[in-house]
């Protein structure tokens, strides 16, 4: 599956799970977060589609998506990113709200 189509599929799945997907400009890579009770995945706009797919897939790989329909190529990238996350336990993602972070 081409990267643009994979990106579209991953974005659709994220949205179906209640996440907004935003492509923004800045000096960051991206990831999943919760801000003011809104779940989102933020991706740097300057990233190529292949890298954006990895960022979204890595965020989704931490969710229970077993009952979610997805094409085999999408399920494959999610499995790959889940395995990567499990083999790199020192790289963690904390999810919190903006209010909690400022306390």
C-alpha positions as CSV (number, residue, x, y, z in Angstrom):
1,X,0.0,0.0,0.0
2,X,1.4,3.4,-0.9
3,X,2.3,5.8,1.9
4,X,-0.4,8.4,1.1
5,X,-3.1,5.7,1.2
6,X,-1.7,4.2,4.4
7,X,-1.7,7.6,6.0
8,X,-5.3,8.1,5.0
9,X,-6.3,4.7,6.5
10,X,-4.4,5.3,9.7
11,X,-6.0,8.8,10.1
12,X,-9.5,7.3,9.5
13,X,-8.9,4.6,12.2
14,X,-7.6,7.2,14.7
15,X,-10.6,9.4,14.1
16,X,-13.0,6.4,14.5
17,X,-11.4,5.8,17.9
18,X,-12.0,9.4,19.0
19,X,-8.6,10.9,18.2
20,X,-8.2,14.0,16.0
21,X,-5.1,13.9,13.8
22,X,-3.4,17.3,13.3
23,X,-0.4,18.1,11.1
24,X,1.3,21.1,12.5
25,X,4.5,23.1,11.9
26,X,7.2,23.2,14.5
27,X,10.3,21.6,15.9
28,X,8.8,18.3,17.1
29,X,8.3,14.8,15.7
30,X,4.8,14.2,17.0
31,X,2.8,11.6,18.9
32,X,-0.4,11.0,20.8
33,X,-1.6,13.2,23.7
34,X,-4.6,14.4,25.6
35,X,-5.0,18.2,25.8
36,X,-8.0,19.6,27.7
37,X,-9.7,16.2,27.5
38,X,-9.4,16.1,23.7
39,X,-7.5,13.1,22.4
40,X,-5.2,13.8,19.5
41,X,-2.2,12.7,17.5
42,X,0.0,15.5,16.3
43,X,2.4,15.0,13.4
44,X,5.0,17.4,12.1
45,X,3.8,18.8,8.8
46,X,7.3,18.7,7.3
47,X,7.6,14.9,7.7
48,X,7.1,12.7,4.6
49,X,4.0,10.5,4.6
50,X,6.1,7.4,5.5
51,X,7.3,9.0,8.8
52,X,3.8,10.4,9.5
53,X,2.5,6.9,9.2
54,X,4.9,5.6,11.8
55,X,4.0,8.4,14.3
56,X,0.3,7.7,13.9
57,X,0.8,3.9,14.0
58,X,2.9,4.1,17.1
59,X,0.2,6.1,18.9
60,X,-2.5,3.7,17.8
61,X,-0.4,0.6,18.7
62,X,-0.9,1.5,22.3
63,X,-4.7,1.3,22.0
64,X,-7.0,-1.8,21.9
65,X,-7.7,-1.9,18.2
66,X,-8.3,-5.7,17.9
67,X,-12.0,-5.3,17.2
68,X,-11.4,-2.5,14.7
69,X,-11.6,-3.4,11.0
70,X,-8.5,-2.5,9.1
71,X,-6.8,-3.6,6.0
72,X,-3.9,-6.1,6.3
73,X,-1.2,-3.4,5.5
74,X,-2.6,-1.2,8.3
75,X,-2.7,-4.1,10.8
76,X,0.9,-4.9,9.8
77,X,2.3,-1.5,10.5
78,X,0.4,-1.4,13.9
79,X,1.9,-4.8,14.8
80,X,5.4,-3.6,13.8
81,X,5.1,-0.4,15.9
82,X,3.7,-2.3,18.8
83,X,6.7,-4.7,18.7
84,X,9.0,-1.7,18.5
85,X,7.5,-0.1,21.5
86,X,7.7,-3.3,23.5
87,X,11.3,-3.8,22.6
88,X,12.2,-0.2,23.6
89,X,10.6,0.1,27.1
90,X,13.0,3.0,27.9
91,X,11.1,5.1,25.3
92,X,7.8,5.8,27.0
93,X,4.9,8.0,26.2
94,X,3.0,9.6,29.0
95,X,-0.5,10.9,28.4
96,X,-1.9,13.6,30.5
97,X,-3.8,16.8,30.3
98,X,-2.4,20.3,30.0
99,X,-3.8,21.2,33.5
100,X,-2.1,18.1,35.1
101,X,1.2,19.0,33.5
102,X,1.2,22.5,34.8
103,X,0.4,21.5,38.5
